[in-house]
């Protein structure tokens, strides 16, 4: 579990997919955070303050969202690298 300012904390499940999983070195985390109230804040907390890549795809509870989307206690937040193909 990763703690990020643990007063009145929420528990958020964080998942990383494809090349992000390889880069971060794990498939997911349980985040215990009080200040992670947006998807971007979850990213920063889970990655130790790294800037969020501009082309990152993200979802809350399996629905695609923007970085400013709100998160709540018990949510699952997933991060995906951009998808290409043809």
Number of C-alpha atoms within 10 A of each C-alpha: 12 16 16 19 13 13 11 9 16 21 19 22 20 20 19 21 16 13 12 16 16 11 10 13 10 12 13 18 15 16 23 24 23 16 16 25 16 17 25 19 20 26 22 16 20 23 13 11 11 10 10 14 9 8 10 14 16 23 18 20 13 11 9 14 16 14 18 11 15 16 20 14 15 13 16 18 25 23 21 17 16 12 9 5 3 2
